[in-house]
């Protein structure tokens, strides 16, 4: 949990945008459940998959009606995270679909 907390708190909007490895987007609903675990409010990590496919049309394009925020996951569909954090999450949790980078 300590490594996950470090990754999440390092992902400030400024650090994400300036990261030479780039950034991507993740479903806000998932990140909220992960943050509850990381901060110790729940004792079980998220069991739902990181589902990027829910934000895509059948042909793979991103739905244009998505709302996103760099730091407010409670009111938006997607939040921005660093590729470094994505790589860690993808190695530790179930992911459906490819990461959203556009």
C-alpha positions in Angstrom: 0.0 0.0 0.0 2.9 2.4 0.7 4.1 2.2 -2.9 0.6 2.8 -4.2 0.2 5.8 -1.9 3.5 7.2 -3.2 2.5 6.8 -6.8 -0.9 8.5 -6.3 0.4 11.5 -4.4 3.2 12.0 -6.9 0.6 12.2 -9.6 -0.2 15.9 -9.2 -1.4 17.6 -12.4 1.9 19.5 -12.8 4.0 16.3 -12.4 1.8 14.4 -14.7 1.9 16.9 -17.5 5.7 17.4 -17.1 6.4 13.7 -17.0 8.6 12.7 -20.0 6.9 9.3 -20.1 3.5 11.0 -20.8 0.1 10.5 -19.3 -3.2 8.7 -19.8 -6.7 8.6 -18.5 -8.4 6.2 -16.1 -12.1 5.7 -15.1 -12.8 8.0 -12.2 -15.1 5.5 -10.5 -12.2 3.0 -10.4 -9.7 5.6 -9.1 -12.0 6.6 -6.3 -12.2 3.0 -5.0 -8.4 2.6 -5.4 -7.8 5.9 -3.4 -10.0 4.6 -0.6 -7.8 1.6 -0.4 -4.6 3.5 -0.7 -5.5 5.9 2.0 -6.6 3.1 4.4 -10.4 3.8 4.3 -11.0 0.3 3.0 -8.9 -2.8 3.7 -9.5 -4.5 0.3 -8.1 -3.3 -3.0 -10.5 -2.7 -5.8 -11.9 -5.9 -7.2 -13.6 -4.3 -10.2 -11.5 -4.2 -13.4 -10.1 -1.0 -14.8 -12.5 -0.8 -17.7 -11.3 1.5 -20.4 -13.7 -0.1 -22.9 -16.7 1.5 -21.4 -15.6 4.9 -22.8 -15.1 3.6 -26.3 -17.4 3.1 -29.3 -17.5 -0.4 -30.8 -15.0 0.7 -33.4 -12.5 1.8 -30.8 -12.8 5.6 -30.9 -13.3 7.5 -27.6 -16.8 8.7 -27.0 -16.9 12.5 -27.4 -19.3 13.1 -24.4 -16.7 12.1 -21.8 -15.9 14.7 -19.1 -12.6 14.6 -17.4 -10.8 16.4 -14.7 -7.1 16.4 -13.7 -8.0 16.2 -10.0 -11.7 15.8 -9.2 -12.7 12.1 -9.7 -16.0 12.5 -7.9 -17.7 14.5 -10.6 -16.1 13.3 -13.9 -15.8 10.2 -16.0 -12.1 10.1 -16.3 -9.0 11.4 -14.4 -5.5 11.9 -15.7 -2.7 9.8 -14.3 1.0 9.3 -15.3 2.1 6.5 -17.5 4.3 5.3 -14.6 1.2 4.9 -12.4 -0.7 3.3 -15.3 2.1 0.7 -15.7 2.0 -0.1 -12.1 -1.8 -0.4 -11.9 -2.0 -2.5 -15.1 0.6 -4.9 -13.6 -1.4 -5.3 -10.3 -5.1 -5.0 -11.3 -7.3 -6.4 -14.1 -7.6 -4.1 -17.1 -10.2 -4.4 -19.8 -9.2 -2.7 -23.0 -6.2 -0.5 -23.8 -5.2 2.6 -22.0 -6.8 5.9 -23.0 -4.2 8.3 -24.2 -6.2 10.8 -26.3 
